[in-house]
Amino acid sequence: MGLNENVPGKLPKQLDKKRKSKPKEYFDALVWAAVVAFIIKVLLFEAYRIPTGSMENTLLVGDFLLVTKFTYGATTPRNIPFTDIRIPYFRLPGFKDPKPGDVVVFDFPGDRDEKESKEVLNYIKRCVAVAGDSIKVVNKVLYRNGQVFPNPPQSKYIAPLQPANLANNRIFPKGSGWNEDNYGPIRIPKKGDIIKIDSSNFEGYRMFIVKEGYTNVKLNADGSLAADDKTFKDGNYEVKRDYLWMMGDNRNNSLDSRFWGFMPMENVVGEAFLIYWSWDANVSFADFFKLLGTIRWNRVGSLIK
């Protein structure tokens, strides 16, 4: 029998082979699409949705954003997908560092009194100061390095002024006696800075030192600071990394650095770039046609400033 002869009731070998390869072709295409999507998500852009009003009116609940990963330097995944299990990662070189005024997405470092967040959460706030800067809030007015830091055009306040003598016990650092409308002054730590730790501020900065990688932190009777097997003479603690200061544009409705403290530079995820979609998140998706009627066309395609 010749190679090209057909057996009755059977497909030609070439056609049979092509038909068998179709499912594999579809599978390969899906795999490559997933790989490309993963690379884009990790290295270039990622989509986010605004869930709270802490950045109003710059960003509204129901805004959908594109965030650039490469601007500050993309990182490999920080956690096992769909879990809160953190894994080692490394950062690629970026084009710039965050600067005051940038709207930044970051890995939430945890509340004031916890070593790190129990969940892997991405927050979005405005950077208002970088390592080495000092900030102060006087009657709601923010000062950076002694100069007024202008409010973003769409920022807002929704609560009466809290007088300076009214302490908020949730404020960072613990025991400071400050509140969100009258805060500081405080210096944003820079790698190599020396922070003098004594009995007056130990409770306020103990967790900061723990977050820098230590476990057992205490103040000795002779005034020295002990952190695990290391001793800092005269309580002079040397900072190990650079930090940023983050605040929401909705200044009276934002749990930001005033409450949980300094944000490590290494936690930066990306820069908010563009609103690609926006609608009223208060309308249920079940009422789809009503939801379509809430589309904020004037926001779609807007650059984030």
Secondary structure, DSSP 8 states (H G I E B T S, - for coil): --TT---TTS--HHHHHHHHHHHHHHHHHHHHHHHHHHHIIIIIEEEEE--SSTTTTTS-TTEEEEEESSSS--B--SB-TTS--B----B---S----TT-EEEEE----TTSSS-SS--EEEEEEEEETT-EEEEETTEEEETTEE----TT-B--S----TT---TTSSSTT----SSSEEEEE---TT-EEE--TTTHHHHHHHHHHTT-S-EEE-TTS-EEETTEEEGGGEEE--S-EEEEE-SBTTS---HHHH--EEGGGEEEEEEEEEEE--TTS-TTSHHHHHTT--TTTTTEE--
